């Protein structure tokens, strides 16, 4: 039973690690991806499970580049919000005087956190979000 549960869990773990640690400038080798899954979720999966999970995520429309695409490893390409989307939404939000600063900050944090951990820092600098 635990093995079946771990197989289901592994799919989400693969996606979450790709969301947080990868982008086109930060491609993860297979071993790095497997290590991050183990480190972050205390879950060991084999390479065949990784391949199957990536294939399933791609089948469901996630933009994941893999070794066959780039000759190096894995990364999550297109995100829910592009940098341009985020800039537009943040600029519009900051101009709205009816929304509290607390609510604005919460929404901006959610928008920015849709990016990889590397892009979050760059994006916050670009948007002047450091206080």
Backbone as JSON, one array per atom type, in Angstrom:
{
  "sequence": "XXXXXXXXXXXXXXXXXXXXXXXXXXXXXXXXXXXXXXXXXXXXXXXXXXXXXXXXXXXXXXXXXXXXXXXXXXXXXXXXXXXXXXXXXXXXXXXXXXXXXXXXXXXXXXXXXXXXXXXXXXXXXXXXXXX",
  "N": [[0.82, -1.2, 0.0], [1.93, 1.29, 0.81], [3.81, 1.63, -1.19], [2.24, 2.11, -3.47], [1.05, 4.51, -2.73], [3.34, 6.12, -2.6], [4.08, 6.16, -5.3], [2.06, 7.7, -6.42], [2.48, 10.04, -4.99], [5.0, 10.69, -5.89], [4.7, 11.75, -8.45], [3.62, 14.32, -8.02], [5.7, 15.37, -6.51], [7.82, 15.46, -8.36], [6.83, 17.42, -10.12], [6.63, 19.66, -8.36], [9.32, 20.04, -7.59], [10.46, 20.65, -10.08], [9.06, 23.04, -10.6], [10.05, 24.72, -8.55], [12.91, 24.63, -8.67], [13.83, 24.77, -11.3], [14.35, 26.25, -14.52], [14.71, 27.66, -17.82], [17.32, 28.52, -17.67], [18.34, 27.14, -15.61], [18.82, 24.14, -15.62], [18.07, 20.88, -14.63], [20.0, 18.05, -14.0], [19.33, 14.54, -14.31], [20.14, 13.12, -11.98], [20.37, 15.22, -10.14], [17.73, 16.11, -9.97], [16.47, 13.82, -8.91], [17.83, 13.72, -6.46], [16.95, 16.13, -5.26], [14.24, 15.6, -4.96], [14.37, 13.54, -3.1], [15.64, 14.92, -0.98], [13.87, 17.07, -0.41], [11.36, 15.88, -0.05], [11.71, 13.49, 1.17], [11.69, 11.12, -0.32], [12.52, 8.44, -2.26], [12.94, 7.81, -5.6], [13.16, 5.84, -8.6], [14.92, 6.07, -11.77], [13.25, 5.19, -13.85], [10.7, 5.61, -12.86], [10.82, 8.36, -12.67], [11.03, 9.03, -15.45], [8.53, 8.08, -16.34], [6.79, 9.7, -14.82], [7.43, 12.28, -15.79], [6.68, 11.96, -18.47], [3.92, 11.59, -18.13], [3.19, 14.07, -16.99], [3.83, 15.75, -19.13], [2.0, 14.77, -20.98], [-0.31, 15.75, -19.83], [-0.09, 18.37, -20.43], [1.93, 19.98, -19.32], [4.76, 22.03, -19.79], [7.54, 20.66, -20.14], [10.9, 20.38, -20.56], [13.22, 17.95, -21.59], [16.06, 15.67, -21.57], [16.05, 14.67, -24.19], [15.15, 16.85, -25.58], [16.88, 19.02, -24.99], [19.43, 18.04, -24.56], [20.66, 17.97, -22.07], [19.17, 17.98, -19.5], [16.4, 18.34, -17.24], [13.75, 20.77, -17.21], [11.17, 23.06, -16.23], [9.27, 24.73, -18.48], [7.18, 26.91, -19.77], [5.2, 28.85, -17.58], [2.43, 29.42, -15.28], [2.07, 32.17, -15.15], [3.63, 34.59, -17.12], [6.64, 36.57, -17.1], [6.0, 39.06, -18.08], [3.2, 39.07, -17.74], [3.1, 39.12, -14.95], [4.37, 41.56, -14.35], [2.53, 43.36, -15.5], [0.19, 42.81, -14.0], [1.06, 43.42, -11.38], [1.72, 46.16, -11.61], [-0.81, 47.23, -12.23], [-2.22, 46.47, -9.96], [-0.85, 47.87, -7.94], [-1.68, 50.45, -8.46], [-4.3, 50.52, -7.71], [-6.34, 51.94, -5.41], [-8.26, 51.05, -3.7], [-7.71, 48.61, -2.67], [-6.23, 47.03, 0.08], [-2.87, 47.48, 1.41], [-1.84, 45.19, 2.58], [-3.33, 43.13, 1.33], [-2.58, 43.58, -1.32], [0.2, 42.98, -1.14], [0.05, 40.26, -0.49], [-1.14, 39.17, -2.8], [0.76, 39.86, -4.75], [2.95, 38.38, -3.8], [1.98, 35.78, -4.27], [1.8, 35.79, -7.08], [4.5, 36.22, -7.86], [5.69, 34.0, -6.71], [5.09, 31.98, -8.45], [7.13, 31.49, -10.08], [10.47, 30.1, -10.7], [12.81, 29.57, -7.97], [15.07, 31.01, -8.57], [14.32, 32.89, -10.46], [12.51, 34.37, -8.97], [13.95, 36.11, -7.24], [15.25, 37.79, -9.13], [13.03, 38.88, -10.43], [11.73, 40.25, -8.34], [13.6, 42.26, -7.88], [13.53, 43.61, -10.36], [10.9, 44.55, -10.32], [10.98, 46.23, -8.21], [10.34, 45.38, -5.59], [11.58, 44.96, -3.2], [11.72, 45.94, 0.12]],
  "CA": [[0.0, 0.0, 0.0], [2.8, 2.45, 0.87], [4.45, 1.78, -2.5], [1.25, 2.72, -4.35], [0.93, 5.89, -2.29], [4.57, 6.81, -3.0], [4.05, 6.37, -6.75], [1.19, 8.86, -6.65], [3.15, 11.19, -4.4], [6.18, 11.03, -6.69], [4.28, 12.6, -9.57], [3.52, 15.69, -7.52], [7.03, 15.79, -6.09], [8.56, 15.81, -9.58], [6.3, 18.7, -10.58], [6.99, 20.71, -7.41], [10.76, 20.31, -7.69], [10.67, 21.36, -11.35], [8.55, 24.41, -10.42], [10.88, 25.53, -7.66], [14.35, 24.62, -8.92], [14.26, 24.74, -12.7], [13.87, 27.12, -15.59], [15.59, 27.38, -18.96], [18.69, 28.84, -17.3], [18.7, 26.25, -14.5], [18.39, 22.81, -16.05], [18.46, 19.86, -13.65], [20.37, 16.71, -14.45], [18.49, 13.5, -13.71], [20.59, 12.84, -10.61], [20.03, 16.38, -9.31], [16.28, 16.08, -9.77], [16.19, 12.73, -7.97], [18.34, 14.13, -5.14], [16.07, 17.17, -4.71], [13.01, 14.93, -4.53], [14.7, 12.85, -1.85], [15.95, 15.9, 0.05], [12.7, 17.9, -0.07], [10.15, 15.1, 0.25], [12.11, 12.22, 1.77], [11.14, 10.1, -1.2], [13.47, 7.93, -3.25], [12.32, 7.19, -6.78], [14.17, 5.44, -9.57], [14.88, 6.82, -13.03], [12.09, 4.77, -14.65], [9.55, 6.33, -12.3], [10.99, 9.75, -13.1], [10.65, 9.11, -16.86], [7.08, 7.89, -16.43], [6.15, 10.89, -14.27], [7.63, 13.38, -16.73], [5.84, 11.67, -19.63], [2.53, 11.84, -17.74], [3.03, 15.51, -16.85], [3.81, 16.29, -20.5], [0.71, 14.36, -21.56], [-1.33, 16.63, -19.27], [0.11, 19.73, -20.92], [3.03, 20.73, -18.71], [5.86, 22.3, -20.7], [8.76, 20.16, -19.51], [11.97, 20.02, -21.49], [14.05, 16.89, -21.03], [17.32, 15.42, -22.26], [15.84, 14.5, -25.64], [14.9, 18.18, -26.15], [17.97, 19.99, -24.81], [20.73, 17.38, -24.44], [21.27, 18.16, -20.75], [18.38, 17.53, -18.36], [14.98, 18.69, -17.11], [13.29, 22.04, -16.66], [9.8, 23.46, -16.51], [9.29, 25.89, -19.36], [6.11, 27.89, -19.59], [4.58, 28.9, -16.26], [1.07, 29.97, -15.3], [2.2, 33.59, -15.44], [4.91, 35.0, -17.68], [7.17, 37.76, -16.44], [5.21, 40.19, -18.58], [1.91, 39.01, -17.04], [3.3, 39.52, -13.56], [4.63, 43.01, -14.35], [1.27, 44.03, -15.79], [-0.72, 42.65, -12.86], [1.6, 44.15, -10.23], [1.55, 47.59, -11.88], [-2.24, 47.52, -12.1], [-2.58, 46.28, -8.56], [-0.28, 48.95, -7.14], [-2.43, 51.68, -8.72], [-5.66, 50.42, -7.15], [-6.35, 52.52, -4.06], [-9.3, 50.41, -2.89], [-7.19, 47.35, -2.12], [-5.28, 47.3, 1.17], [-1.48, 47.11, 1.15], [-1.69, 43.8, 2.99], [-3.89, 42.29, 0.26], [-1.7, 43.74, -2.49], [1.42, 42.22, -0.9], [-0.29, 38.84, -0.55], [-1.37, 38.82, -4.21], [2.04, 39.96, -5.44], [3.73, 37.21, -3.39], [1.47, 34.6, -4.99], [2.18, 35.91, -8.48], [5.94, 36.06, -8.0], [6.08, 32.65, -6.32], [4.8, 31.04, -9.53], [8.38, 31.34, -10.83], [11.5, 29.33, -10.0], [13.44, 30.33, -6.89], [16.08, 31.88, -9.17], [13.6, 33.99, -11.12], [11.81, 35.17, -7.96], [14.84, 37.19, -6.81], [15.42, 38.7, -10.26], [11.75, 39.54, -10.66], [11.51, 41.2, -7.25], [14.48, 43.41, -8.15], [12.98, 44.34, -11.52], [9.64, 45.19, -9.96], [11.19, 47.12, -7.06], [9.53, 44.85, -4.51], [12.32, 44.88, -1.93], [11.39, 47.09, 0.97]],
  "C": [[0.86, 1.26, 0.0], [3.46, 2.71, -0.47], [3.51, 2.47, -3.48], [1.08, 4.21, -4.02], [2.15, 6.7, -2.71], [4.62, 7.07, -4.5], [3.19, 7.58, -7.1], [1.86, 10.13, -6.16], [4.32, 11.63, -5.29], [5.85, 11.92, -7.87], [4.23, 14.06, -9.15], [4.88, 16.23, -7.08], [7.88, 16.21, -7.28], [8.12, 17.2, -10.05], [6.74, 19.85, -9.65], [8.48, 21.05, -7.47], [11.07, 21.05, -8.99], [10.19, 22.81, -11.25], [9.52, 25.28, -9.64], [12.32, 25.68, -8.13], [14.77, 24.7, -10.38], [13.62, 25.86, -13.51], [14.88, 26.94, -16.73], [17.05, 27.72, -18.7], [19.22, 27.96, -16.17], [18.13, 24.85, -14.78], [18.93, 21.78, -15.05], [18.83, 18.55, -14.34], [19.46, 15.71, -13.74], [18.86, 13.26, -12.26], [20.25, 14.0, -9.66], [18.54, 16.4, -8.98], [15.9, 15.0, -8.76], [16.67, 13.07, -6.56], [17.44, 15.18, -4.49], [14.74, 16.59, -4.24], [13.24, 14.23, -3.2], [14.9, 13.86, -0.71], [14.7, 16.67, 0.53], [11.5, 17.1, 0.41], [10.43, 13.75, 0.89], [11.52, 11.04, 1.0], [12.19, 9.71, -2.23], [12.68, 7.3, -4.39], [13.43, 6.82, -7.75], [13.97, 6.2, -10.88], [13.68, 6.45, -13.89], [10.82, 5.47, -14.17], [9.61, 7.79, -12.7], [10.56, 9.92, -14.56], [9.14, 9.01, -17.03], [6.32, 9.13, -15.93], [6.27, 12.08, -15.22], [6.74, 13.18, -17.96], [4.37, 11.97, -19.32], [2.27, 13.34, -17.6], [2.98, 16.2, -18.23], [2.47, 15.99, -21.18], [-0.42, 15.28, -21.07], [-1.06, 18.1, -19.57], [1.2, 20.55, -20.26], [4.18, 20.84, -19.7], [7.17, 21.92, -20.01], [9.73, 19.77, -20.62], [12.82, 18.95, -20.82], [15.29, 16.68, -21.9], [17.14, 15.3, -23.77], [15.59, 15.84, -26.33], [16.15, 19.06, -26.12], [19.36, 19.37, -24.64], [21.39, 17.52, -23.09], [20.45, 17.58, -19.6], [16.94, 18.03, -18.42], [14.77, 20.12, -16.65], [11.84, 22.28, -17.06], [9.86, 24.75, -17.3], [8.21, 26.89, -19.0], [5.45, 27.73, -18.22], [3.16, 29.45, -16.39], [1.09, 31.44, -15.68], [3.58, 33.85, -16.02], [5.39, 36.22, -16.9], [6.37, 39.0, -16.84], [3.84, 40.24, -17.9], [2.05, 39.55, -15.62], [3.54, 41.03, -13.47], [3.33, 43.8, -14.55], [0.32, 43.98, -14.6], [-0.24, 43.44, -11.64], [1.42, 45.65, -10.42], [0.1, 48.01, -11.71], [-2.68, 47.46, -10.65], [-2.09, 47.44, -7.69], [-1.03, 50.27, -7.32], [-3.82, 51.67, -8.09], [-5.66, 50.86, -5.69], [-7.38, 51.86, -3.14], [-8.83, 49.11, -2.23], [-6.14, 47.68, -1.07], [-3.87, 46.85, 0.78], [-1.22, 45.66, 1.51], [-2.16, 42.85, 1.89], [-3.02, 42.38, -1.0], [-0.44, 42.9, -2.32], [1.18, 40.72, -1.02], [-0.46, 38.37, -2.0], [-0.05, 38.84, -4.98], [2.93, 38.76, -5.08], [3.29, 35.96, -4.12], [1.88, 34.63, -6.46], [3.66, 35.6, -8.68], [6.37, 34.63, -7.67], [5.73, 31.6, -7.37], [6.05, 30.77, -10.38], [9.36, 30.47, -10.05], [12.15, 30.2, -8.93], [14.5, 31.29, -7.43], [15.42, 33.11, -9.79], [12.9, 34.89, -10.11], [12.68, 36.36, -7.55], [15.02, 38.23, -7.91], [14.16, 39.53, -10.49], [11.45, 40.57, -9.59], [12.37, 42.45, -7.44], [13.92, 44.27, -9.28], [11.73, 45.12, -11.17], [9.77, 46.15, -8.78], [10.42, 46.68, -5.84], [10.28, 44.68, -3.2], [12.05, 46.13, -1.14], [12.53, 47.43, 1.86]]
}
